[in-house]
């Protein structure tokens, strides 16, 4: 395995990505909204106006449907504190996972499909690298920034949540053990899922937009998770998050093994 060649592919892809405004703008805008704007809005809601009693009653009703272990965690919370915890700790958790998946998907879509549009893929395929080195370089070029954004975003989210909602909660309340697992175990796996699927798609797509739109379908399970929490069908817990991460890592490995079997230069040349 030629590590120098892999690093060269990673550096080249990252440099090209940073020069593409159509890629960079969503990579900056979405994390800012998710990690700064949303927790700030949730924490400031009680200060901006009175929360309707009906909304607080709905939160208490939702908590009453939770498993006993989760209900025990909320014992002693006021209705307002319950609202803050439910929003910042639970409802926004699936949205947090969307960010690393989106970052990985955008960069991965630009990896092959974008190079086809720029007419630079053919030159890359002629470089003295193996198919495995080329695939690994493309994967790392998307996975490393996605994980970096997820971890930096997690720190920003934690700071904003405690600064804005800390007075309501009576002190530092974030991150919870579930969120630590979410950030360091599940988010890297989700980023891997997004990039593997998108690279497999983009190597066959004709352009960046086609690849990104088809690869974005992997976001649907996270949206389903968000809806299930909002409707009380299912709630994230420490154990569930651990299992979720393990399942996604296994799926990543299976897709990577499957994709590595058919990833060949000759097929890519045939689609130029």
Secondary structure, DSSP 8 states (H G I E B T S, - for coil): --HHHHHHHHHHHHHHHHT-HHHHHHHHHHHHIIIIIHHHHHHHHHHHS---HHHHHHHHHHHHTS-HHHHHHTTT--HHHHHHHIIIIIITHHHHHHHHHHHHHHHHHHHHHHHHHHT-HHHHHTSS--HHHHHHHHHHHHHHHHHHHHHHHHHHHHHHHHHHHHHHHTS-----HHHHHIIIIIHHHHHHHHHHHHHHHHTT-SSHHHHHHHHGGGGHHHHHHHHHHHTTS----HHHHHHHHHHHHHHHHHHHHHHHHH--HHHHHHT-
